[in-house]
Amino acid sequence: MRNSTERRQEIYDKIKGSSKQEYILSEMKRLGFWNEGDVDFEAANAYFKEEAELSKKLQELLKEKRIVGDPDAFIARKHKERKLASKQSQKETKERREKERLEKAKRWKAIKEKDIIYLGTSYSNNLNKKISNVEKLRSQNLPVLQTALDLASAMNITIGELRFLAFSRKNSKTNHYKRFKVPKKTGGYRLISAPMPKLKRAQHWILEHILNHVVIHKNAHGGVLKKSIKSNAIPHVEKAVVINQDFKNFFPTVTFNRIKGVFVSFGYSSQVSTILALLCSEPKILDVELLGEKYFAQRGERFLPQGSPCSPAITNILCKKLDYRLTGLAKKYGFDYTRYVDDITFSGDKHSLSKITPLLKYSRFIVNEENFKLHPEKLRVMKRNSKQEVTGVVVNEKPNISKKSLKRFKALLFQIEKDGIEGKFWNKGGNVLAQIDGYANFIYQIDSEKGMLYKKRVKAILDSYNYKENHRKAYVLNSQKTGISVGRLFKKITSFFKKS
């Protein structure tokens, strides 16, 4: 038998679960004190149950009365109730927020896989505008792109890769350009920003599928398919006077808003235009080292990089109106006009000599109106009795190489073949192998027969030193002929990128 303690506890539990009277009634019924027919057990149970509830309420009221009569106990109870309620509320809030966070992260992940909604401060305002002018794009034979996903798909990259290449960070450990300096003939250095491989591929796609399909002025020669420094020089051969002018800070003048405006003018949506403009631009970068780590800090507005294959093509599109205006001005005064990126050239016969002053005056006015500036120290007026040169090409009688430079180059090759490259240079500083390779290619562009002879000699020298033409910096350096313009330099860079 169970001990008395267990039995007593069981009785207490039953009484606590109902009431003492109900328990007594159920026990008397169980022990046979009353038969089913003698007593209405349902009514009795209902009575006892109601009595128990009333007794319970009475006890609660008495307890309330005692608490109210004791202010300290009342405050303690209320404080406990509020504390429990607060903990419950905090728990519910935490669970709700965690659920919302997970749902938001899930939605954000889905959005990031299909869209770009943020690309940095000042460049994300209109990324929600995704409607392009399809009819206008098709009329120009341009790819129809309305969203970031369309652009990423066309480039055969993911949305994540496109976001990585286009994102404009104020401070970053990542840099999409390799920056270095090349010396100028007039002193100082020119900063070259050569895109890293992933960005270079994206820029090539933009150049080949969009920019090269846009009609530009016939007198633009820099960065144009089937045109070169030679085609730029031919219209100025055997002229009484040749006038050459350079733009000042040409590529930095073309800022982000102007670049974006080019793509908007084609008919692309604001989202696509913003991304394309970010891919084709760069900010001024300050190298900063903090706690042993290197950061690239952006300074100022983004602009066209000097070294991107897209930059000359974008400037050709931007300068279309400028080219029309300067062509009209040239015809008015009896001159011919061409432009090779940032070099503009006028030439005329002896009857045009008296019109040089108004030509220069109004050409400067037009350039200023088109939001560019001419370099005040780069004006050259070359008459027939002096050497006339257009982007490094002599044009007195035919497109030709400077005899002085050619003689010096020939002597340099002879010295290298005889004594080696130690202590030899073409331009001051830089890789002499890269430089002679670049100049041999330059000669070949102007005179293929003569150039082929020099290319063979240079190739033999390069092979003897196991020189490989795969270093971007070396290539740009070898492309820099004495006095080379930005236009010629970009022609070389673009040519190199196409080969690679």
N, C-alpha and C positions, 0 to 999 in steps of 0.2 A: 504493500500500500504506500501511496505517496505520503510523505510526512506532513504534519499539520501546518507547517510554515507555507509549503507550496499550495496546499489546499486553501489556506486563508488568503493568500495573494490572489488566487484565481477568483475567489468570491469578491474581493475588493475590486478587481478589474471588471467583473460583470456589473457590479453596482455602479461603478464609475461610468460604464458604458451606457447605462440606462438610468435607473433610480433604485432606491432601496425597496420601495413598494412593489415595483415591477419585478424585481428579483425575487422577493418573497412570494408574490403571486405565481410566478413561473415555477418556483420550487414546490409550492403547495400543489400545483397542478401536476407536476412531475411525480410527487410522492403519493398522489391519489386522494388528497383531501377533498377535491371537488371533481365531479364528472363534467364532461363537455356540455351536457344539457342543463346542468344546474346553474351555471354562471355564464353570463355573456362576457367572455374573455376579451373580445375585441373592444367592447365599450369600456371594460375595466382598464385595458392597456392604454386606450386613448386617454382616459381620465388621468391615469398615472403619468402618462407622457406629457400631457398638458400641465399637470401639476409640477413635473420636474422642470419643464421649461420656465414656468412662472417662478419657481424657486431659484432657478439659475439667474434669471433676470433680476430677481430681488437681491440676490447676493452681489451681483454686479453693481446694482444701484447703491447698495450699502457700501460697497468698496469705493465707488465714486464719491460717495458722501464723505467717507473717511479721508480720501485723498484731497478733496476740495478743502476739507477742514485742516489739512496739513499742507500749506503752500510749498514747502521744500520737496515733499514727496510728489506733489502735482507737477512742479517744474522739472523734477528729475525724470518723471515718466514721459512728459512732453519732449524733453531733450532726447531721450532714448528713442522715442517714436520718430522724431525728425532725423536722427542719425541713421536709423534703419532705412527710412524712406530715401535719405540722401544716398546711401550706399547702393540701394536698389536702382535709383535713378542714374547714378554714375555707371553702374554695370550695364544698364540698358543703353546709355549714351555711347559707351565704349564699344559695345557690340554693334550698334547702329553705324557708328563712324567707321569701324573696321570693315563692315559690309559695304558701306559707300565707297571706301578707299579701294577695295578690291574691285568693285564694279567700275569705278572710274579708271583704275589701272587697266582693266580689261578693255574698256571702251577706247582709252588712249592708245593702247597697243594696236587695236584694230584700225584706228585712224592713222597711226604712224606707218602702218603697212600699206596704206592706200593713198595717203595725202600728206602734204606739208603745210602746216598752219603757222609755223614760227621759224624765222631764219635770222633772228637777232634784232636788237633795238634799231629802230628807224627803217627797217627793211621788211616789216611784216604787216604793215597796215592794210594792204590791199590783197593779201594772199587768198582771201575768200572770194575774190572776183575771178570766175573761171570760165567766162564765156568769150570765145574768140570769134572774129569775123571770118567765118569759114569761106564765104564767097570771095572775099578779098584775098585770102591766103591762096586759094586755088587759082585765082586769076594770075598770081605771081609765081605759080608752080612751087609753092612752099609747102612743107609738111603741115598737115592740120593737127595742131596740138592745142588742147583747151585746158588741160590740168597737168599737175606735176606728175601724175601717174602716166599720162600720155607721153610726156617728155622722157621719163625714165625708161618706159617700154621702148620708145624709139631709139634711145641710146644703148639699149640692151644692158641696163644696170638696174639695181634695185632702188626703191624710194630711199632707203637708208643711205646708200652710196651717194645718191644725188643730194640729199640733205647734208651729208658730210662735206661734199665739195663746195656747196653753195653757202653754208652757214657762215655768218659774219660774227666772229667772236672778238670782243674787246681785248681779251687776253687769252692766249692759247699756247699750248705746248706743240701744236701742230702748225706747220707752215706749208702751203701748197706751191710755193715758189722757191727756186734756188737763186739767190741774189748775189751778184758780183759786179765789179766795176771794170770798165775798159777805158783806156786813155783816149783823150781827144787830141786832135792835131793842134787845136788852139789852146790847149792846156786844160787841166782838170780831168774829170772822169765822167763817164756816162754810166748810169746804173742800169743793168740789165736784169730783168726778172724772167727767168726761164721756168715755165710750169713743170711741176713734177709729173711723172708718167700718167697717173690717173686723171689729173686735171688736163694734161696735154691731150689725152684721148677724147675727153669731153669737148675741148675747144676745137679739135679737128672735126668732130662731128658737126658742131655748130657752123664751122667754116664751110665744110663740104655740102651740107644739106640745106643750109639757110643762106648764109652770107654770099656765097658764090653764085646764088641764083638771082640775086637782086641786081637790077640794071643800074649801072653807074655811068658817069660821064665818060665819053670816049677819050678825053684828054688826061684821064687818071691812069697812071701806069704802075704805081707801086702796089705790090700785093695782088696783082690782077693776073688771072690765068692767060698764058700765051703772050704776056707782055714782060718787059724787062727794062733794065737801065739803058739798054741799046735802043729799044723802041722809044724810050723817053727822049733819047738824044737825037734820033734821026731827024725830027722836024726842025732842028736848030742847026743843021749842017750848012756850011758855006753862007752864013749870014753876016751882014755888016756889023751887027751888034748882038751880043747875047747878054741878057740880064738875069741874074740868079738871086733869089731871095729865100731865106729859111724862116720857118715859124719858130717862135720862142715857146719853150715848154709845151710842145705840141701835144703829146699824149697825156700829161697831167692836166691839160686844159679840158680834156674830154672826161667829165666826171660821171658818177653813177647815174644821175637823173637823165643826162643826155644819152647815155648808153641804153638805159631802159626805154627812153623815148624812141630810139631807133626800132626796137622790137615791137613796141606798141604801134608804131606807124605801119608795120607790116600787117597788123590785124590780130596779133596775139593777145590773149587775155592778160590781165594785170599779174596774175600768179605766174604764168609762164614767162612773161617779160621780165619780171623781177628775178626769177631764178637764172635766166639766160644772162641778164646784166651782171649778176653776182659772179657767175662763172667766168665772165669776160673781163672782170675788173679786179683790182687789188687796192688795199690801203697802204699808206706809208707805215712801215714797220720799224719799231724800236726794239732791239734785242735787250732783254732784261734778265739778269740772273738773280734768283732768290732762293736762299737756303740750298744752294748747290744745284738747283734746277733751272733750266733755260726756258724763258717765256718770250712769246712774240706779242708785243703790245701794239695795238692799232692806234694810229694818230691821224686825225683828219678824215676827209671824205675819200671814198673809193674813186679810182680813176683807171684809165687804160694802162695796162702794164707794157713796158717797153721790152718785148721778148715773146709776147703771145702771138700765135699765128692769126688770131682773130683781129688784133688791133689795127693793122693796115686796112683790112676790109671794112671795119666799122667806120674808120675815118673817111674812107672813100665814099661811103653812103652819106655820112654827115656832111661831106664837102661837095655833094652833088650840086647844090644851089650855088655854092661858092665857085665851082668850076664853070658853071654856065655864065655867071656874072663876069668872071675874069676872062673867059673866052670872048664874050661880047665886047668887053673893054679892049682886049687885044685887037680884035678885028676893026674896031672903030679907029684905032691909031695905026693900023697897018702892021701889027705884030702877030706872031704865032705864040701859042701858050700850051704848056704841059705842066703836069704836077706829078712828082714822085714822092708820095707820102707827105713829108714836111718840106720838100724842096719845090718851089715854083719857078718856072723859067719862061721868060719872054725872049723872042728874037725877031729881028726885022732887017729889012734891006736899008740901003743908004738914005732912002726917002723918010725912013722912020726915025732917024737920029734926032730930028728936031722935036719929036713927040715923047722923048724919054721922060721929061719932067712931069707932064700931066699924067702919063701912064703910071709912074711911081706914086704920084699923089693920090690918084683915085683907086689904085690897087690896094694901097694901105687902108683907105677909107672902107672899101668893100670887105677886106679881111677883118677889120675891127667890127663891122656890122654883123659879120657871121660868127662873132664871139671867138675869134682867134687873134693872135698878135704876131707881127713880124719882128724878127730879131734885128735890132737897130745896127748891130755890128756885122751882120752877115749879108749885106748888099754888095753884089759884085757886078760891075758893068764892064764887059769885055768886048773890045773892038777887034776888028779883023787883023790888025797888025800885032796883036798879042795872042797868047794861048787862050783859046776859048774852050771852056770845060763845063760839061753838064753832068752832074752826079758821077764825077770821076772819069767821064769819057770825053776825049778831045774831039771837037766838032769843026775845026777850021776847014778841013777838006772832006773828011769822011769820019764816021765813028772809029776812033782809034785810041790806042793806049799812049799815054805820055811817054815820049822818047826817053826823057831823063829817068823816069821811074823804071821803064823797061830795061834800060842800060844798067841801072843799079841792081835790078832783080837778077839779070843775067850774070853780073859779076858776083852776086851773093851765092848763086847756085854753083858757080865755078869754085868759089872758095870752100863751100861746104863739101863738094865732091873731092876737093884736093886735101883739105885739112880737117874735115869734120865740123860738127855744129858748135863746139865749145867756143864761147865768146862771140858767136854770130847772132845777129838779130836783124829782122826786117823793120819792124817798128820797135820802139823802145819798150822793153818789158814784154812779157808774154812768152808763149811757146813758139819758138822759131819754126818748128816743123808744121804746126798748125797754121802759122802765118803764110809760109810759102805755098802750102796746099791751097789756102784760100785765094792767094793772089794768082796762082796758076788757073784756078777756076774762073776768076774774074777775067783774065786774058782770053780764056776760051769763050766766054759769053760774048765778047766784043769781036774777036777774030778766031773762029774755030780752027782754022788751019794752023795759025801760029800758036794758038793755045794748046793744041794737041801735042806739039813738040815739047812745050814746057811741062805739060802734065806728065808726059812719059819720063822726063828727067826727074821731076819731083817725086813721082811714084817710086822710082828706083831708090831715091834717097829715103823715102818713108819706109820702104820695105827693108832697107838695110838697118833701120832702127826699130823695126817691128812696131811701127806707128799704126794705131788703129783709129779710124775716124768714127769714134763712138762717144766721145766726151763732149758734152754740150758746151761747157765753158771753153774748151779748146777750140771748138768749131767757131764760136762767136769771135774769139780772138783772132783766129786765122782769117776770118772774113773781114777783119778791119784793115782795109787799105789806108794808107796815109790820106787823111782828109775825107774819109768815107762819111757819108751823110747817114742820118737815121733811116732814111728811106732805103738806101742800099743795104744797110745792116739788116733791116727787117726782111728784105728780099732774100738775103742769105739764110737767115734763121728759118723763114717759112719753107725754103727749099730743103733745108736740112731736116725739118720736122716731117716733110712729105716722104723723104727717103727712109726715115726711121719709123 
